[in-house]
Amino acid sequence: MGRIEEILFSHQDEKYGDFISKLIPTLPREKFIGIRSPEYKKIYKELKTLPEVEIQTFLKSLPHKWHEENALHMMIISKSTDFDECISLLEAFIPYVDNWAISDGLSSKPFKKNPEKLVPYIKKWIENPQPYSKRVAMILLKKYYLQENFNIEYLEWAAKIRSEEYYVNMMIAWLFADALVFQWDVAVSFLTSHSLEKWTHNKSIQKACESFRITDEQKKYLKELKY
């Protein structure tokens, strides 16, 4: 067992492992150590005490054995302060992202500060057949491109996706539900033109109607657009 694996196991909570494995049904229970979310801040601090070579070896040792290793890997990527380094690390890691919890853990200040540089990568990732590559791309669109950096083209990329993957389609729905909050006129046009697959169309409406940021009048109108 390597030092990073030892650190992870020192924060193990097996009962939490039983719980979290039920929230990520695409992975078997034996993939989980069982680590509560607040513990990762402590783990990251411990990680910084290790020689840099150990961290780099960990980042290159793919695929990882444990779900929590993947969670830590995404945290390291998110903590990177350099745009190019963050892109390089994420590109290497995306093929090994195997569930929604890992893809949804991405948050990057360099990405937020460099929206124009990031767009070509988002387009590449959203066109990648790997489902969690698509989900990562849409998470970034949801986080950084629905307000000041908005472009209708980004919603068009998502609307074109046709997938059998639940976690891809759910992410499309979340993206459009949020787009209805920030870009109502544009987003609703995708619904009136039936640009989305039926399930995703209806789920987008459902999620938007569950939001307190959508007015009662808007919710009434959206419900009339259901298939």
C-alpha positions as CSV (number, residue, x, y, z in Angstrom):
1,M,0.0,0.0,0.0
2,G,1.4,3.4,-1.0
3,R,1.6,6.4,1.2
4,I,-1.4,8.2,-0.4
5,E,-3.5,5.0,-0.1
6,E,-2.5,4.8,3.6
7,I,-3.6,8.4,4.1
8,L,-7.0,7.7,2.5
9,F,-7.6,4.6,4.6
10,S,-6.7,6.6,7.8
11,H,-9.9,8.6,7.1
12,Q,-12.1,5.5,6.4
13,D,-15.7,5.3,7.6
14,E,-17.1,1.9,6.4
15,K,-20.7,2.8,7.2
16,Y,-20.3,5.9,5.0
17,G,-18.9,3.7,2.3
18,D,-22.1,1.6,2.5
19,F,-24.1,4.8,2.2
20,I,-22.2,6.5,-0.6
21,S,-22.0,3.3,-2.7
22,K,-25.8,3.4,-2.9
23,L,-25.7,6.9,-4.4
24,I,-23.3,5.8,-7.1
25,P,-25.0,2.6,-8.3
26,T,-22.7,2.3,-11.4
27,L,-19.9,1.1,-9.1
28,P,-19.7,-2.0,-6.9
29,R,-19.5,-1.6,-3.1
30,E,-15.9,-3.0,-3.1
31,K,-14.7,0.1,-5.0
32,F,-15.3,2.3,-2.0
33,I,-13.1,3.0,1.0
34,G,-15.7,5.2,2.6
35,I,-14.6,8.8,3.2
36,R,-16.8,11.6,4.2
37,S,-16.6,14.8,2.1
38,P,-15.2,17.1,4.8
39,E,-12.2,14.7,5.3
40,Y,-10.8,15.5,1.8
41,K,-9.6,18.9,3.0
42,K,-7.6,17.2,5.7
43,I,-6.3,14.6,3.2
44,Y,-5.2,17.3,0.8
45,K,-3.3,19.1,3.6
46,E,-1.6,15.8,4.4
47,L,-0.9,15.3,0.7
48,K,1.1,18.6,0.6
49,T,3.5,17.2,3.1
50,L,4.6,14.4,0.7
51,P,7.4,14.7,-1.8
52,E,6.2,16.1,-5.1
53,V,7.4,13.0,-6.9
54,E,4.9,10.9,-4.9
55,I,2.0,13.1,-5.9
56,Q,3.1,13.0,-9.6
57,T,3.4,9.3,-9.4
58,F,-0.1,9.1,-8.0
59,L,-1.5,11.3,-10.8
60,K,0.1,9.1,-13.5
61,S,-1.0,5.8,-11.9
62,L,-4.2,5.4,-13.8
63,P,-6.6,3.8,-13.5
64,H,-6.9,4.1,-9.7
65,K,-8.2,1.2,-7.7
66,W,-10.5,3.2,-5.3
67,H,-13.3,5.7,-5.9
68,E,-11.8,7.9,-3.3
69,E,-8.5,8.0,-5.2
70,N,-10.4,9.3,-8.2
71,A,-12.1,11.9,-5.9
72,L,-8.7,13.0,-4.6
73,H,-7.3,13.1,-8.2
74,M,-10.1,15.5,-9.3
75,M,-9.5,17.6,-6.2
76,I,-5.8,18.0,-7.1
77,I,-6.9,19.0,-10.6
78,S,-9.3,21.5,-9.2
79,K,-6.6,23.0,-6.9
80,S,-4.2,23.6,-9.8
81,T,-3.6,27.3,-10.3
82,D,-2.2,27.1,-13.8
83,F,-4.6,26.8,-16.8
84,D,-2.3,24.7,-19.0
85,E,-1.4,22.3,-16.1
86,C,-5.1,22.0,-15.3
87,I,-6.0,21.1,-18.9
88,S,-3.2,18.6,-19.1
89,L,-4.2,16.9,-15.9
90,L,-7.8,16.8,-16.8
91,E,-7.3,15.5,-20.4
92,A,-5.2,12.6,-18.9
93,F,-7.8,11.9,-16.3
94,I,-11.1,12.2,-18.2
95,P,-10.9,8.7,-19.8
96,Y,-10.9,7.2,-16.3
97,V,-13.8,9.2,-14.8
98,D,-16.4,6.5,-14.2
99,N,-19.2,8.1,-12.3
100,W,-21.2,11.3,-11.7
101,A,-19.7,12.2,-8.4
102,I,-16.2,12.4,-9.8
103,S,-17.2,14.4,-12.9
104,D,-19.2,16.8,-10.7
105,G,-16.3,17.4,-8.4
106,L,-14.5,19.6,-11.0
107,S,-14.1,23.3,-10.1
108,S,-11.3,25.3,-11.5
109,K,-10.3,29.0,-10.9
110,P,-8.0,29.0,-14.0
111,F,-10.9,27.8,-16.1
112,K,-13.2,30.4,-14.7
113,K,-10.6,33.1,-15.4
114,N,-9.9,31.9,-19.0
115,P,-13.3,31.2,-20.5
116,E,-12.3,31.8,-24.1
117,K,-9.3,29.5,-23.9
118,L,-11.4,26.8,-22.4
119,V,-14.1,26.7,-25.1
120,P,-12.3,24.6,-27.6
121,Y,-11.6,21.9,-25.0
122,I,-15.3,21.9,-23.9
123,K,-16.3,21.4,-27.5
124,K,-13.8,18.5,-27.8
125,W,-15.0,16.9,-24.6
126,I,-18.7,17.2,-25.4
127,E,-18.1,15.5,-28.7
128,N,-16.2,12.7,-27.1
129,P,-18.2,9.5,-27.0
130,Q,-17.1,8.7,-23.5
131,P,-20.2,9.7,-21.3
132,Y,-18.4,11.3,-18.5
133,S,-16.3,13.4,-20.9
134,K,-19.7,14.8,-22.1
135,R,-20.8,15.3,-18.5
136,V,-17.6,17.2,-17.6
137,A,-18.0,19.5,-20.6
138,M,-21.6,20.3,-19.6
139,I,-20.7,20.9,-16.0
140,L,-18.2,23.5,-17.2
141,L,-20.9,25.1,-19.4
142,K,-23.3,25.1,-16.5
143,K,-20.7,26.7,-14.1
144,Y,-19.1,29.3,-16.4
145,Y,-21.1,30.0,-19.5
146,L,-24.8,30.7,-18.7
147,Q,-24.3,34.3,-17.7
148,E,-21.6,36.7,-18.8
149,N,-19.9,34.2,-21.1
150,F,-23.1,32.9,-22.7
151,N,-23.4,31.9,-26.3
152,I,-26.4,30.1,-27.8
153,E,-23.9,27.8,-29.6
154,Y,-23.0,26.2,-26.3
155,L,-26.6,25.1,-25.7
156,E,-26.7,23.8,-29.3
157,W,-23.8,21.5,-28.6
158,A,-25.7,20.0,-25.7
159,A,-29.0,19.8,-27.5
160,K,-27.4,17.7,-30.3
161,I,-26.4,15.0,-27.9
162,R,-28.4,11.7,-28.3
163,S,-27.3,9.2,-25.6
164,E,-28.6,6.1,-23.9
165,E,-26.6,7.2,-20.7
166,Y,-28.8,8.3,-17.9
167,Y,-26.1,10.5,-16.4
168,V,-25.5,12.3,-19.7
169,N,-29.2,13.0,-20.3
170,M,-29.6,14.1,-16.7
171,M,-26.8,16.6,-17.1
172,I,-28.4,18.0,-20.3
173,A,-31.6,18.5,-18.3
174,W,-29.7,20.3,-15.5
175,L,-27.9,22.5,-18.0
176,F,-31.2,23.5,-19.7
177,A,-33.0,24.0,-16.4
178,D,-30.3,26.5,-15.3
179,A,-30.3,28.1,-18.7
180,L,-34.0,28.8,-18.3
181,V,-33.1,30.7,-15.2
182,F,-30.4,32.9,-16.7
183,Q,-31.2,32.9,-20.5
184,W,-35.0,32.3,-20.5
185,D,-35.8,33.5,-24.1
186,V,-33.0,31.5,-25.7
187,A,-33.4,28.4,-23.5
188,V,-37.2,28.2,-23.9
189,S,-36.8,28.3,-27.7
190,F,-35.1,24.9,-27.5
191,L,-38.2,23.5,-25.9
192,T,-40.7,25.1,-28.2
193,S,-38.7,23.8,-31.2
194,H,-38.5,20.3,-29.6
195,S,-34.7,20.3,-30.0
196,L,-34.1,18.0,-27.1
197,E,-34.9,14.3,-26.9
198,K,-38.3,13.7,-25.3
199,W,-37.1,12.4,-21.9
200,T,-34.5,15.2,-21.6
201,H,-37.0,17.8,-22.7
202,N,-39.5,16.8,-20.0
203,K,-36.8,16.4,-17.3
204,S,-35.5,19.9,-18.1
205,I,-39.0,21.3,-17.5
206,Q,-39.3,19.2,-14.3
207,K,-36.0,20.5,-12.9
208,A,-36.8,24.1,-13.9
209,C,-40.2,23.9,-12.2
210,E,-38.5,22.6,-9.0
211,S,-36.4,25.8,-8.9
212,F,-37.3,28.8,-6.8
213,R,-35.5,30.9,-9.4
214,I,-38.3,30.3,-11.9
215,T,-41.5,32.3,-11.5
216,D,-44.9,30.7,-11.1
217,E,-45.9,32.2,-14.4
218,Q,-42.9,30.7,-16.1
219,K,-43.6,27.3,-14.5
220,K,-47.1,27.3,-15.7
221,Y,-45.9,28.0,-19.3
222,L,-43.2,25.3,-19.1
223,K,-45.7,22.7,-18.0
224,E,-47.7,23.4,-21.1
225,L,-44.6,22.5,-23.2
226,K,-44.4,19.0,-21.8
227,Y,-44.6,16.2,-24.3
